[in-house]
């Protein structure tokens, strides 16, 4: 216990605490990139105009993992 106490006390410092992060508004470049990613601007490319993501495979795997396997399923290879 003494070694643990010494290790904890040794980690303390008399230095000033860390400065908190300065909250700055997003730059013009950041706002333009966010607009591009959302596709709300006028420069939306034709290939990214409509993106469809099919999550049916993910949902099927998640459903299978949600329940415990039965003994019959456990021995199937």
HUFENSUL-V902103 format. One record per residue. N is the residue number from 0. PHI is phi in degrees with one decimal (* if undefined). PSI is psi in whole degrees, -180 to 180 (none if undefined). NEAR is the number of other C-alpha atoms within 8 Angstrom. Layout:
N:PHI:PSI:NEAR  N:PHI:PSI:NEAR
//
This chain:
0:*:-35:4  1:-65.5:-40:5  2:-63.5:-40:6  3:-64.5:-43:7  4:-61.5:-43:8  5:-64.5:-40:8  6:-64.9:-41:8  7:-67.1:-47:8  8:-66.6:-32:7  9:-69.8:-24:7  10:-79.2:-14:6  11:-74.5:153:6  12:-138.2:155:5  13:-97.6:9:4  14:-70.6:162:4  15:-65.3:149:4  16:-64.9:159:4  17:-61.3:145:4  18:-73.5:142:4  19:-76.3:159:4  20:-66.6:135:4  21:-80.7:126:4  22:-88.9:110:4  23:-111.1:147:4  24:-67.3:154:4  25:-62.8:146:6  26:-73.6:170:6  27:-61.0:-40:6  28:-63.3:-42:6  29:-65.3:-41:8  30:-64.6:-40:9  31:-65.2:-41:8  32:-66.4:-41:8  33:-62.4:-41:8  34:-64.1:-41:10  35:-64.1:-43:11  36:-66.6:-37:7  37:-75.9:-19:7  38:75.0:24:9  39:-93.8:-8:8  40:-85.8:-177:8  41:-88.1:-8:4  42:-100.6:30:6  43:-71.4:126:10  44:-75.8:157:6  45:-65.7:-34:5  46:-71.8:-27:5  47:-104.2:12:7  48:-66.0:-34:8  49:-139.2:110:5  50:-110.6:127:5  51:-118.9:127:4  52:-116.5:122:4  53:-93.7:114:5  54:-102.0:15:6  55:-64.8:-39:6  56:-64.5:-44:7  57:-60.8:-43:7  58:-63.5:-40:8  59:-64.8:-43:8  60:-65.6:-42:8  61:-63.3:-40:8  62:-63.7:-40:8  63:-65.7:-38:7  64:-78.1:-17:7  65:-70.8:-30:6  66:-109.3:152:6  67:-74.0:144:5  68:-69.1:147:7  69:-78.5:163:6  70:-58.1:-33:6  71:-67.4:-41:7  72:-70.3:-29:7  73:-67.8:-30:7  74:-97.8:-1:6  75:-79.0:131:5  76:-118.0:none:2
//
